[in-house]
Amino acid sequence: MAVASSGLVHSGHAGGMTAMTAMTWWRDVALDAWAIVAPVNCAGCSAPDRALCTSCRLELRPRPLRGVLESPGEARVAEGAALPIVAGLPYDGVARRAVLQLKHGRTELARPLAPALLAAAELLWATLAPGAITEPGRAALLVPVPGSAAGAAQRGFEPATVLALRAGLQVARGLRRAPRARDAQQKSRALAARLERDAAQWRVSARLAGRRVVLLDDVVTSGGTLRAAARALRNAGAEPLGCVALAATPRRAGESSIHWKFCGDHDERLGDSDARQDYGVTKEA
């Protein structure tokens, strides 16, 4: 994806002004003017007159985590039931607050959040077999996993899709949720049984049959939604290759926990395998 840049350099003052400094100055002027018309607070720290202040914007720099999404009860090798999963950020602090504000209608926050999603997608592409994404006639489709029908109706948009489009990623819609009856025994069921039941709630478009698919979500908690969607895709004849998300909430205990690792240019350390058991933050609306 080509990015055009301006070569503007203002040199009216001694020492001159770099193009980046000039762009920042003009951006601040524009934001100050807009704040008079439409007052706004920083989504990360509530500072006035900025949708996202400079210090909070820095907190959204990509910090990818990767793990493996396993589906108990399925043959890993034969069906590819263990899928690589990559998230662009831990779901905490500024990232969590910005995502919640995005879901409540502040879609302008998709722009500063998008680089983390793009970094996650690029890292996932790099882990897949050569040609899995671009092989002629079998190029993988990036398919968003829809949220709840109630949430979509209230918002009028799908956060994961908005983020992907802002990141320059093309999506293909092919999943939808079917109404599901309440199940009083859901929590007491074994994980494999819950996944089988949850997979049945998904309706898969016929155009995904025979296609390779990368699943897209905004926030991953236990990974249960992604596991069920992947199983539904396999049942419909599609081939899930992996999952990508903007952010992840590490779970450190339980049958459905995902063991995340932070990834960096020169750093790979455990992000989720310590002894802590508290993971009170869960995926919200």
C-alpha positions in Angstrom: 0.0 0.0 0.0 1.7 3.2 -1.1 1.7 6.2 1.2 2.1 9.6 -0.3 4.0 12.1 1.7 4.3 15.9 1.4 7.8 17.3 0.9 6.8 20.7 2.4 9.5 22.3 4.4 8.9 25.7 5.9 12.2 27.6 6.5 10.9 31.0 7.5 12.7 30.7 10.9 16.3 30.1 11.7 17.1 26.4 11.5 14.0 25.8 9.4 11.1 23.5 10.2 10.9 19.9 9.1 7.9 18.6 7.2 6.9 16.5 10.2 7.0 19.5 12.5 5.0 21.6 10.1 2.4 18.9 9.7 2.1 18.5 13.5 1.8 22.3 13.9 -0.9 22.6 11.3 -2.7 19.6 12.8 -2.7 21.2 16.2 -4.0 24.5 14.8 -6.8 22.6 13.0 -7.7 20.6 16.2 -7.8 23.7 18.3 -10.1 25.4 15.8 -12.4 22.3 15.6 -12.5 22.0 19.4 -14.4 25.4 19.5 -17.0 24.0 17.1 -17.3 20.5 18.5 -15.8 20.1 22.0 -14.2 16.6 22.6 -12.1 14.9 25.3 -9.3 12.5 24.9 -10.6 9.0 24.8 -7.6 7.8 26.8 -7.2 10.3 29.6 -10.1 12.8 29.2 -7.8 15.7 28.5 -9.9 18.5 26.7 -9.9 19.4 23.0 -8.3 16.3 21.6 -9.9 13.0 20.4 -6.7 11.4 21.5 -3.8 13.4 23.0 -0.2 12.9 22.0 0.8 10.8 25.1 -2.2 8.5 24.7 -1.6 8.2 21.0 1.9 6.8 21.8 0.2 4.2 24.0 -1.5 2.8 21.0 1.7 1.9 19.2 1.6 -1.7 18.0 2.7 -4.3 20.6 1.7 -7.5 18.9 0.9 -10.7 20.8 0.6 -14.1 19.2 -0.7 -17.4 20.3 -2.4 -20.6 19.2 -6.2 -21.0 19.2 -6.9 -24.7 19.8 -10.2 -26.4 19.5 -10.6 -29.4 21.8 -12.4 -32.3 20.1 -11.0 -31.6 16.6 -8.1 -33.3 14.9 -5.4 -30.7 14.7 -3.4 -32.1 11.9 -6.2 -33.4 9.7 -8.5 -30.4 10.1 -6.1 -27.6 11.1 -8.0 -27.1 14.3 -5.0 -25.3 15.9 -4.9 -21.9 14.4 -2.3 -19.1 14.8 -3.8 -15.9 16.3 -2.2 -12.5 16.4 -3.5 -9.4 18.2 -2.0 -5.9 17.8 -2.3 -4.7 21.5 -3.0 -5.9 25.0 -6.6 -4.9 25.9 -5.9 -2.6 28.8 -5.2 1.0 29.7 -5.6 3.5 26.8 -6.2 0.8 24.3 -9.2 -0.6 26.2 -10.7 2.9 26.8 -10.2 3.9 23.1 -11.9 0.6 21.9 -14.9 1.2 24.2 -15.2 4.8 23.0 -15.0 3.5 19.4 -17.8 1.0 20.1 -19.9 3.8 21.5 -19.8 5.8 18.3 -16.5 7.7 18.3 -15.4 6.2 14.9 -12.7 8.8 14.5 -10.6 6.6 16.9 -10.4 4.0 14.2 -7.5 6.0 12.7 -5.1 5.8 15.6 -6.1 2.2 16.4 -5.7 1.0 12.8 -1.8 0.6 12.8 -2.0 -2.0 15.6 -4.5 -4.0 13.6 -2.4 -3.7 10.5 0.8 -4.8 12.4 -1.1 -7.9 13.7 -2.3 -8.8 10.2 1.2 -8.4 8.7 2.6 -10.6 11.4 0.0 -13.3 10.8 0.7 -13.2 7.0 4.4 -13.7 7.7 3.6 -16.9 9.8 1.5 -18.6 7.2 2.9 -20.8 4.4 4.1 -18.9 1.3 1.3 -18.4 -1.1 -1.4 -19.1 1.4 -2.6 -15.5 1.2 -1.9 -14.6 -2.4 -2.0 -17.9 -4.4 -4.0 -17.2 -7.6 -7.5 -18.4 -7.4 -7.1 -19.3 -3.7 -6.3 -16.0 -2.1 -7.4 -15.9 1.6 -10.4 -13.7 2.5 -10.4 -11.6 5.6 -13.8 -12.3 7.2 -15.1 -10.3 10.2 -16.7 -12.1 13.0 -19.9 -10.1 13.7 -20.7 -9.1 17.2 -24.1 -9.5 18.9 -27.2 -8.5 16.9 -28.2 -6.1 19.7 -24.8 -4.4 19.6 -24.8 -4.1 15.9 -28.3 -2.6 15.9 -27.4 -0.1 18.5 -24.2 1.0 16.9 -25.1 0.8 13.3 -21.6 -0.5 12.4 -19.2 -3.3 13.1 -16.0 -2.1 14.9 -13.8 -4.7 13.4 -14.8 -3.9 9.9 -14.4 -0.1 10.5 -10.9 -0.8 11.9 -9.9 -3.0 9.0 -11.0 -0.5 6.3 -9.2 2.3 8.1 -6.1 0.0 8.1 -6.4 -0.5 4.3 -7.5 -4.1 4.7 -10.2 -5.5 2.4 -12.8 -7.6 4.1 -15.3 -10.1 2.8 -18.6 -10.6 4.8 -19.6 -14.2 5.0 -20.7 -14.9 8.6 -23.9 -14.0 10.5 -25.3 -15.1 13.8 -28.6 -17.0 14.0 -30.9 -16.5 16.9 -30.0 -18.9 19.7 -32.2 -20.2 22.6 -31.0 -19.8 26.1 -29.0 -22.7 27.5 -29.1 -22.9 31.3 -26.4 -25.6 31.2 -24.0 -23.8 28.9 -21.5 -22.9 31.6 -21.4 -26.4 33.0 -20.7 -28.0 29.6 -17.2 -29.1 28.6 -15.4 -26.8 26.2 -15.8 -29.1 23.2 -19.5 -29.4 23.8 -19.9 -25.6 24.1 -18.0 -25.1 20.9 -20.1 -27.6 19.0 -23.3 -25.8 20.2 -21.9 -22.3 19.5 -20.8 -23.3 16.0 -24.4 -24.1 15.1 -25.4 -20.5 15.7 -23.3 -19.3 12.7 -24.6 -19.1 9.2 -21.8 -19.3 6.6 -22.3 -17.8 3.1 -22.1 -20.4 0.3 -19.4 -18.2 -1.4 -16.9 -19.1 1.3 -17.1 -22.9 0.5 -13.7 -24.0 -0.7 -12.1 -20.6 0.2 -9.2 -19.9 2.6 -10.3 -17.6 5.4 -8.6 -15.4 8.0 -11.0 -14.5 10.8 -11.1 -10.9 12.1 -12.2 -9.7 15.5 -11.8 -6.5 17.5 -11.1 -7.9 20.9 -10.2 -11.5 21.9 -10.9 -12.8 25.4 -11.2 -16.5 25.7 -11.3 -17.0 21.9 -14.6 -18.9 22.2 -16.3 -16.9 19.5 -13.4 -17.4 17.1 -13.2 -21.1 17.8 -16.9 -21.5 17.1 -16.7 -19.5 13.9 -13.7 -21.5 12.7 -15.6 -24.7 13.3 -18.6 -23.4 11.5 -16.4 -22.5 8.5 -14.9 -26.0 8.4 -18.3 -27.5 8.5 -19.3 -25.3 5.5 -16.3 -26.4 3.5 -14.1 -23.4 4.1 -10.4 -23.5 5.2 -9.6 -21.3 8.2 -5.9 -20.3 8.2 -5.7 -18.1 11.3 -7.2 -15.2 13.3 -6.2 -11.6 13.6 -7.5 -9.0 16.2 -6.9 -5.5 17.3 -6.5 -6.4 20.9 -6.4 -9.3 23.3 -7.4 -9.8 27.0 -5.0 -12.4 28.4 -6.7 -15.2 30.2 -4.3 -17.0 32.6 -6.4 -20.0 33.7 -9.1 -22.3 32.5 -9.6 -24.7 29.7 -10.1 -22.0 27.1 -7.0 -19.9 28.0 -4.7 -18.7 25.2 -1.0 -18.5 26.0 0.1 -15.2 24.5 3.6 -14.1 23.7 4.6 -10.5 23.1 6.5 -10.0 19.8 8.9 -7.3 18.9 11.7 -6.7 16.4 14.3 -7.9 18.9 12.1 -9.2 21.7 9.9 -12.1 22.3 8.8 -12.7 25.9 6.0 -14.5 27.6 3.0 -12.2 27.9 0.6 -14.5 29.6 2.3 -17.5 31.1 3.1 -16.1 34.5 1.5 -17.3 37.7 -1.1 -14.7 38.0 -4.7 -16.0 37.9 -6.7 -12.7 38.0 -8.1 -11.8 34.6 -11.1 -9.8 35.6 -11.2 -7.7 32.4 -13.5 -9.3 29.9 -14.7 -8.3 26.5 -17.2 -5.5 26.8 -20.2 -4.4 24.6 
